[in-house]
Amino acid sequence: MLDKNETLYVVHSIEDAYEKLFEVFEGVTNNFDAWLKEHNKIRAEKGWHPKDADDFSVEEFKISLF
């Protein structure tokens, strides 16, 4: 359950294809560090290399529930 006033983070991975950088939406979280840990756990299960925080664009936004 979200708090009445919560900070959330929109996460995009930064990808490089054909010498151009672009962002791919990954999700929304209230804890980027925990999200990244889980994201890398899933990647490891698939045999993929982990990603660093620098591989993502993270935008903070605040919500207010009434």
N, C-alpha and C positions, 0 to 999 in steps of 0.2 A: 504494500500500500504506500502510495506517495504521501509525503508530508504536504500540508497546505501550501507551503512555499518550498519548492524543490529546485535544485540545480541539476539539469540533465546535460548530456553531452551527445552531440550528433557526430558519428564516427564515419569517415570516408577513408578508404585505402587509397594511397597514391600509387598509381600504376604508370608504367612507361611502355609505350608501344609505338613503333614506327617513329621513334625519336620525338614523341610528344608525351607530355605528362597529362594525365587526366585522373579524376577522382571517381571512385565507385562507392556508392552508399553501402555501409556495412551494418549500421544499426544505431540505436539510441540506448544510452545507459546512464545510470546515476553514479557509476564507479568505473572509470576508465581502466584503472590498474587491474581490477578484478576481471573486467571484460577481456582485457588483453591476455591475461593469464589463461582464461578459459578458451579464448580464440586460438592461442598457441597450443593448448592441449589437444584441441580438435585437429589442428594442422599436423601435430606429431602423430596422431592416430592414423592419419592419411599418408604418413611418410614424407610430409612436406617440411621445409625449413621454417623455423619460427620467424616472426616479424618483430621488429623493434618499434617502440612508440613513434620514432621518427618516420616510420613508413605510413603514418596515418595523419590525416587532417582532423583535428578535434575542435568542434565549435561548441562553446558553452552557451546555454540559454536557461533562463529561469521561467518557471511556470507558477501561477497562482491559481489555486482551486477555490471556488466559492460554493 
